[in-house]
Amino acid sequence: MLIESFQNEKVKYVIKLLTDNRFRKKSDVFVVEGQQENDRAQKYHFEPVEFFICETIFQKELPRGKIHLVSEKVYEKIAYRGTSEGIIGIYKTKEADLSAFKPKEDSTVIIVEGVEKPGNLGAILRSCEAFGIDALIVSDGKTDFYNPNVIRSSVGCLFGMEVFQAENQETFEFLQKNNFNIYTTIMDETAEDLYKRDFKQKSAVLFGTEHSGLSNFWIGKGKNTLIPMAGSIDSLNLSNAVAITCYETLKQKKG
């Protein structure tokens, strides 16, 4: 049966998942829009609950699972990108504990403290996945990895990454226990250029907020590291700084 009414209970349900974060978290599900994003969710074994598909837009073989067919007008209503690709999936969330992460001898971990903007987090996830970072830890932040904007801006890279949320103390104890070289990004005279650091060993690079940087908790707990710049500006957008760092770690390992 084709769903054509905005008043349909299933349509209202999807809209509420998209617009009410508390309801979505309570439901333990999240929304994935787009073919590539849904492909990645299934590739990395996220469990689908149901799909909403507009057959006049969706051009591929229907996925396995419970499917609701919707009209173009209904799809435009529930899709952020309007007529994009014609598929929206609902999946069960996964919970991950930092203690379950088993780093390798050359693992690189990116840690961001207090990041809250979904778009920034999505961009960071995309860089981490692209350049082979082993895990992303969000420390001391009220982060919602399953926010639709995180999934959208990461182009589904969230699904293939090891992602964790932890308090600063827990994060620091984990890094110590696993013998990570800790590199902080605090602007002072002790900082050394990023390119002079050795990322062939087990490494963790920490970033603070764009407004205030890393908190006082991290002072003295790592080696200060900065990206050298030739212009008059002394800082970068957080996601750009993470991307440059991720690329440098991969370049050193490949080299």
Summary of the structure (lengths in Angstrom):
residues: 255
radius of gyration: 20.3
end to end distance: 56.6
largest distance: 66.9
contacts: 795
relative contact order: 0.14
helix: 36%
strand: 22%
